Amino acid sequence: MAFEDMTVVNAEHNEWLKGLDFYRDDLKIHERRLLELAGRSSDFELSRGIEHFQNQFLIQRNTMDELRHAIREHAASFGQQVSKGDGTQEGSMSITHDALKDGYLSFEKVMNELRHEFTGFLERWHF
């Protein structure tokens, strides 16, 4: 990444944080639906599916928390570097930003696949 101007980097940080807020709210909805489904039946196969999604939702929630923390740390470091104006860490900040972007895009891909899988699971159980 060519070292971008602070407003562009900040806009990306804000976009990622808003995306994480969306996925957090989306997970809450899926978790409520999962609880409703769990109350309907004690079928063994259904229970295994419920446990699978509970685990996946927990893993993705933890990933969201880690990403949110890393983005905020990067934003703070970026702001400090820009305020110093010495440009000594420009390369490492660029690499970190690219790694965060890749991490966020990977998270989005996993979440969209999980959402699709969960929708199929709900349809299978007529929920």
N, C-alpha and C positions, 0 to 999 in steps of 0.2 A: 504494500500500500504506500503510495506517495503520502508523505506526511500532510494530512488534511488540516484545514483550518478548524479552529475550535468549535465553531457553530455546527459544522457538519458532523464532527465526532459526537458532540453533545446531542445532536438530533438522533443519531443512531443509538446512543445510550438510552435516551428517552423512549425511542421506538421499541427497543428490546424490553425495557422495564414495563411499558404498557402491554406488550405481548405477554410477558410473564403474568401480569395482573389478569389478563383475559384467560390464560390457561389455568390460573389458580381458581378463578370463578367457575370455569368449565369443569374442573375436577370436583369442586364442591357439588355441582349439579349431578355429575356421574356418581359420586359417592352416595348421595341421597337416593338416587334411582337404584343403586346396588342394595342399599339397606331395605328399600321397599320390596325388592325382589327376594331378598333373603327371608323376609317375613312371610312369603307366600308358600314356601315349600321346603321340605327337608330332604329333597332328592339328593343322593350322593354326588351325581354328576354336576348338578347345579351348585352344590356346596363347593366342589372343587373349582368351578369357574369363578364363583364369588371370591374364594380365597386368592385365586390367581389375580383377579383385578384389584382386590384390596392391596396385594403386594405391589403390583405395578403402579397403582396410584400413589402409594407411599414412596416408592423409588422416584417417581417423577416429581413428587412434591419436594423431596430432598434435593433433587437435581435443580429444581427451580430456585430453592433457597440458596444453593451454592452459586448458581449463575447470578442471581440478584446481588449477592455479596461481592462477587468478583467484578461485576459491572460497576457497582458503586465505588469499590476500591480503585478501579481503573480510572473512573471519572475524577475521583479526588486526586490521584497521582497526576493525571493529565493536566488538571487545573493548576496544580502546584508547579509543574514543569513549565507550563505556559506563562504563569505569573513570574517565574524566575527569568524566563526568556533566554536561557543560555543554550538551549537546543542540544545539550550534551546527551540526553537520553532519547533522542528522537527515534533512532532505529529500534531500540528495545520497546518503546511505547507503541510503535507501529506493529511490531510482531505480536505484542500482547493484545492489541486491538483486533488484529486479524484472527488470533486464536479465540478471542471472545466471540467474534462474529461467527466463526466456524462452530463453536460450541453452541451458540444460540440457534443457528440454523439446523444443527444436528438434533437439538432438543425439539425444535418445531417438527421436524420430520418424524421423530419417535412419537411425539404427542399425537400427531395426525394419524399415524398408523394405529396407535392405541385407541383413539377415538373411533376409528373405523372398525377395529376388532370388537370393541365394546358394543357398538351399534348392532353388529351381527349377532353378538351374544344375546342382547336384549330381544332381538327379533326371533332368535331361535326359541327363546322361552316365552314368546308372545307377550312381551312387556313393552 
